[in-house]
Amino acid sequence: MAAGTGPQRAWNTAQRHWPWCVAAVVVAAVALRLLLIALSDGGADLGIYVHFGRLALAGANPYDAPSGGPISPVMADSPPLEFALFAGLLKLHDAPGTLRVAFALCDGATIALVALVYPRPRAWRAAFVAFYAFNPFVLVAWAVFSEDKTLLFLLIVLLLLALERERLGRAWAAASALVALKFLGAFFAPALALHSWRERGVRGLVPVGAFVLVAAASCLPWFPDSLDAFDHRHARLLLDPPFHASLGVLLARLGLYAPFEPQLATALALLAVFVAFALRRLDVRDAVVLSIFAGYAFLPDEVPNRILLITLPFLLVLSPSRRGWAAIWAASLPAAAAVVVAAKGAPAPLEQLLGRESSVPHVLWSHLLPALVLVLWARERRTRARPLPLGIR
């Protein structure tokens, strides 16, 4: 029997029964997440979601939470609609597990969407889905320590899918949801607005206006206290010293860190992306992905779950080879281990290697995957004379 015949036959069979294979992967991925949910408590962020969601559910103002409560009022740094969403879910069943199951279902929807609809060859979709469904870094960062990032990433997939298919209205709808739920749409809105102008002229400004209205309307619940979320977000940029997995930790160890640096780095990075897009050095999908990365990469309280959120979108605009995917898997595994060690501890030799929170090893391992993905992105773009037309990639 020729080498590779077995795997090739299995792949051919999978392609003939693709919808059923996708369904099986979705069920397996969601089941695995539900098992992890049953075996873990969800982490600190889940406590924040539940606390402010319950305040909203009880009719209280989440931005006026008592200072002596279990969660500091400063942590009320999300838009009102996210707290309202959590309140709605908790109304169905008032338990942290309700939110965790909802996040797991978002992952199932993302897997199905990419596997069945995303305009890439099936081999690419299979590689991406395998990574997202079963990679330990994804499972640990977003399932064991439950995160709303699963919902945000689903919306990012919808946004990039709309851009792939040249559906500007749908792209702006996804962007509007991202800004209403987490302010995330603001990072790439300028590039998307310029793209709309280029594609549709004056008509392209209509969805831009709708985006602005949605962003404004999303702040109306509990107004004007809801504006405190902006102050709380800004306060995070001023934290000193940096901690968790922030790149600022490295600068602080060298005595080179100052609180203004995250603000300056974020602003310059976002400006650089927009200028590159304006000069047509980037296509709109790359501009969106890079803007999301720039918006979060320099936070002084950066954590692995956010690092994963700004890294995964690159995989949607890349076409890694088998070696590339192998490298991506290899780079993600130490990051997963670093998350566990930072949260739970480990025997001394392993803890020394991977580091506790705010240590140099923890920062380096947490950023290994985004560093690799950025290299792969730069190498792909360098070998491409110019961005491929929309819908061709």
C-alpha positions in Angstrom: 0.0 0.0 0.0 1.4 3.4 -0.9 2.5 5.7 1.9 -0.3 8.1 2.8 -3.0 6.1 1.2 -4.9 5.6 4.5 -5.0 9.3 5.5 -5.9 10.2 1.9 -8.8 7.7 1.8 -10.0 9.1 5.2 -9.9 12.6 3.8 -11.7 11.6 0.6 -14.4 10.0 2.8 -14.7 13.1 5.0 -15.1 15.3 1.9 -17.9 13.1 0.6 -19.7 13.4 3.9 -18.6 16.9 4.8 -21.8 18.2 6.5 -21.9 15.1 8.7 -18.3 15.4 9.6 -18.7 19.0 10.5 -21.7 18.2 12.6 -19.6 15.5 14.4 -16.8 18.0 15.1 -19.2 20.6 16.4 -20.8 18.1 18.8 -17.4 16.9 19.9 -16.0 20.4 20.4 -19.1 21.6 22.4 -19.1 18.3 24.4 -15.5 18.8 25.3 -16.1 22.3 26.4 -19.1 21.2 28.5 -16.9 18.6 30.2 -14.3 21.3 31.0 -17.0 23.5 32.3 -18.2 20.7 34.7 -14.6 20.2 35.9 -13.7 23.9 36.5 -15.0 27.0 38.2 -14.6 29.4 35.3 -12.1 32.0 36.6 -12.2 35.6 37.7 -13.7 37.1 34.5 -16.7 34.8 34.8 -17.3 36.2 38.3 -17.3 39.7 36.8 -19.8 38.8 34.2 -22.1 37.1 36.7 -21.9 39.9 39.3 -22.8 42.8 36.9 -25.3 40.7 35.0 -27.1 39.9 38.3 -27.1 43.6 39.2 -28.7 44.4 35.8 -31.1 41.5 36.2 -32.3 42.9 39.6 -32.9 46.3 38.0 -29.9 47.9 39.6 -27.4 50.1 37.9 -24.2 48.0 37.2 -22.2 51.2 37.0 -23.2 52.2 40.5 -22.2 48.9 42.1 -21.4 49.1 45.9 -17.8 49.6 46.6 -17.8 47.0 49.3 -19.2 44.3 47.0 -17.4 41.1 45.8 -16.3 42.8 42.6 -14.7 46.3 42.4 -17.0 48.8 40.6 -13.9 49.7 38.4 -14.4 46.3 36.7 -17.7 47.7 35.2 -15.8 48.6 32.0 -18.0 46.9 29.4 -20.9 48.6 27.4 -24.4 48.3 28.9 -25.6 45.9 26.2 -23.1 43.3 27.3 -24.4 43.5 30.9 -27.9 43.4 29.5 -27.1 40.3 27.5 -25.7 38.6 30.6 -28.8 39.6 32.5 -31.0 38.1 29.8 -29.1 34.8 29.9 -29.2 34.7 33.7 -32.9 35.3 33.6 -33.2 31.9 31.8 -31.3 30.3 34.6 -29.4 32.2 37.3 -26.2 30.4 37.5 -22.6 31.0 36.2 -23.0 27.8 34.1 -25.6 29.5 32.0 -23.1 32.0 30.7 -20.5 29.3 30.3 -22.8 27.1 28.2 -23.7 30.1 26.0 -20.0 30.8 25.4 -19.5 27.1 24.4 -22.4 27.3 22.0 -20.7 30.4 20.4 -17.7 28.2 19.8 -19.9 25.6 18.2 -21.4 28.2 15.9 -18.0 29.5 14.9 -16.8 26.1 14.0 -19.9 25.4 11.9 -19.7 28.8 10.2 -16.0 28.4 9.2 -16.3 24.8 8.2 -19.5 25.2 6.0 -19.5 28.7 4.7 -16.0 30.3 4.8 -14.7 30.8 1.3 -11.5 28.7 1.5 -10.6 25.2 0.3 -11.8 22.4 2.5 -8.3 21.5 3.6 -7.8 25.0 5.0 -11.2 24.9 6.7 -10.4 21.5 8.2 -7.0 22.7 9.6 -8.5 25.9 11.1 -11.5 24.0 12.6 -9.2 21.3 14.1 -7.1 24.1 15.7 -10.1 26.1 17.1 -12.1 23.1 18.2 -9.4 21.1 20.0 -6.3 23.3 20.6 -5.4 23.3 24.4 -4.7 27.0 24.4 -8.2 27.8 23.1 -9.7 25.3 25.5 -7.8 26.5 28.6 -8.0 30.3 27.9 -11.7 30.4 26.8 -13.4 27.3 28.3 -11.7 26.4 31.5 -11.4 30.1 32.3 -14.7 31.1 30.7 -14.5 34.2 28.5 -16.9 36.3 26.5 -14.2 36.3 23.8 -16.0 33.3 22.2 -18.9 35.6 21.3 -16.5 38.4 20.1 -14.6 36.0 17.9 -17.8 34.7 16.4 -18.6 38.3 15.4 -15.1 38.8 14.0 -15.6 35.7 11.9 -18.9 37.1 10.6 -17.2 40.4 9.9 -14.4 38.9 7.9 -16.7 36.5 6.1 -18.8 39.5 5.0 -15.7 41.3 3.7 -14.6 38.1 1.9 -18.0 38.1 0.1 -18.1 41.8 -0.4 -21.2 42.3 1.8 -20.6 45.7 3.2 -23.9 46.0 5.0 -23.3 42.7 6.8 -19.7 43.8 7.7 -21.0 47.0 9.3 -23.7 45.0 11.1 -21.0 42.8 12.7 -18.8 45.8 13.4 -21.8 47.5 15.1 -22.4 44.5 17.3 -18.7 44.5 18.2 -18.7 48.1 19.2 -22.0 47.7 21.1 -20.8 44.7 23.1 -17.2 45.5 23.8 -16.1 48.8 22.0 -14.0 46.5 19.7 -15.5 47.8 16.5 -14.0 51.3 17.2 -10.5 50.1 16.4 -11.1 49.2 12.8 -14.0 51.6 12.0 -11.8 54.2 10.3 -10.4 51.7 7.9 -13.8 50.1 7.2 -15.3 53.6 6.6 -12.6 54.4 4.1 -13.2 51.0 2.4 -17.0 51.9 2.2 -16.2 55.2 0.6 -13.9 53.6 -2.0 -16.5 50.9 -2.8 -19.7 52.8 -2.7 -18.9 56.5 -2.7 -21.4 58.6 -0.8 -23.8 55.6 -0.4 -21.0 53.9 1.5 -21.4 56.5 4.3 -24.9 55.3 5.1 -23.8 52.2 7.1 -21.1 54.4 8.7 -23.8 56.6 10.0 -25.7 53.6 11.2 -22.6 52.4 13.0 -22.2 55.7 14.8 -25.9 55.6 15.9 -25.6 52.1 17.2 -22.5 53.0 19.1 -24.3 56.0 20.7 -27.5 54.1 21.4 -25.6 51.3 23.1 -24.6 53.8 25.8 -28.2 54.9 26.6 -29.0 52.2 29.2 -28.1 53.6 32.6 -26.9 56.8 31.0 -24.9 58.9 32.0 -23.4 56.4 34.4 -22.8 54.1 31.5 -20.1 56.5 30.3 -18.0 55.4 33.3 -17.1 52.4 31.3 -14.9 54.6 29.1 -13.2 56.1 32.2 -12.6 52.6 33.6 -11.1 51.4 30.3 -8.8 54.5 30.1 -7.7 53.9 33.7 -6.5 50.5 32.7 -4.1 52.1 30.2 -2.5 54.0 33.0 -1.8 51.1 35.3 1.7 51.1 36.7 3.5 48.7 37.0 2.3 46.5 34.2 1.4 42.9 35.1 -0.1 39.6 33.9 1.3 38.9 30.5 1.8 42.5 29.4 4.7 43.4 27.1 5.2 46.3 29.5 6.6 43.8 32.0 9.7 43.4 29.9 10.2 47.2 29.7 9.6 47.5 33.4 12.3 45.0 34.2 14.7 47.1 32.1 13.6 50.3 33.9 12.2 51.7 30.7 8.4 51.7 31.4 6.2 54.8 31.8 2.4 54.9 32.1 2.1 56.9 28.9 3.7 54.3 26.7 0.7 51.9 26.3 -1.5 54.9 25.1 1.2 56.2 22.7 2.0 52.7 21.4 -1.7 51.9 20.8 -2.4 55.2 19.1 0.7 55.0 16.8 0.0 51.4 15.9 -3.6 52.1 14.9 -2.5 55.2 13.0 0.2 53.1 11.2 -2.4 50.5 10.1 -4.8 53.2 8.8 -2.1 55.0 6.9 -0.9 51.7 5.3 -4.5 50.9 4.3 -5.0 54.4 3.0 -1.9 54.0 0.8 -3.3 50.7 -0.4 -0.5 48.7 1.2 -3.1 46.5 3.0 -6.4 45.1 2.0 -9.4 45.7 4.2 -9.3 42.3 5.9 -5.7 42.8 6.9 -6.5 46.3 8.1 -9.3 45.0 10.3 -7.1 42.2 11.8 -4.1 44.4 12.4 -6.3 47.1 14.0 -7.8 44.6 16.4 -4.3 43.5 17.3 -3.0 47.1 17.7 -6.0 47.9 20.0 -5.1 45.3 22.6 -1.5 44.4 22.2 0.0 47.1 24.4 -2.3 47.0 27.4 -0.5 47.1 30.8 -2.8 44.4 32.1 -2.7 42.1 29.0 -3.7 38.5 29.6 -3.5 35.3 27.5 -7.2 35.2 26.8 -7.0 38.6 25.1 -3.8 37.7 23.3 -5.6 34.7 21.8 -8.5 37.0 20.7 -6.1 39.3 18.8 -4.1 36.3 17.3 -6.9 34.1 16.0 -8.2 36.6 13.4 -4.8 36.3 11.6 -5.5 32.7 10.9 -8.6 33.7 9.0 -6.5 35.8 6.5 -3.5 33.4 6.3 -3.0 30.3 4.2 -0.4 28.3 6.3 1.3 25.3 4.8 1.3 22.0 6.8 4.6 23.1 8.4 3.0 26.4 9.2 0.1 24.8 10.9 2.5 22.5 12.8 4.4 25.5 14.0 1.2 27.2 15.0 0.2 24.2 17.1 3.7 24.0 18.6 3.7 27.6 19.6 0.3 27.4 21.2 1.1 24.5 23.5 3.6 26.4 25.8 1.1 29.3 26.0 -1.6 26.9 27.3 0.8 25.4 29.8 1.8 29.0 30.9 -1.8 29.9 31.6 -2.3 26.8 33.8 0.9 27.3 35.7 0.2 31.0 36.3 -3.2 30.2 37.6 -2.7 27.0 39.5 1.0 26.7 40.1 3.3 23.7 39.3 6.3 21.8 40.5 9.3 24.2 41.0 11.2 23.3 37.8 8.1 23.7 35.5 7.1 26.8 37.3 10.5 28.3 36.9 10.5 27.4 33.1 7.0 28.8 32.4 6.8 31.5 35.0 4.1 32.8 37.3 2.0 35.8 36.3 3.9 39.0 35.6 7.2 37.1 35.1 9.3 37.4 32.1 8.9 33.7 31.1 5.1 34.0 31.4 5.1 37.1 29.1 7.4 35.4 26.5 5.5 32.1 26.4 2.2 33.9 26.1 3.4 35.9 23.2 5.1 33.1 21.3 2.0 32.3 19.2 1.2 35.9 18.1 4.9 36.5 17.3 4.9 33.4 15.1 1.6 34.4 13.4 2.9 37.9 12.7 6.0 36.4 11.1 3.8 34.1 8.9 1.6 37.0 8.0 4.5 39.2 7.0 6.1 36.5 5.0 2.9 35.8 3.1 2.4 39.4 2.3 6.0 39.9 1.3 5.8 37.1 -1.3 2.5 38.6 -2.7 3.0 41.4 -5.2 -0.2 43.1 -4.0 -3.4 42.1 -2.1 -5.6 39.7 -3.8 -9.0 40.9 -4.9 -11.8 40.4 -2.5 -13.4 36.9 -2.7 -10.3 35.4 -4.4 -8.2 34.5 -1.5 
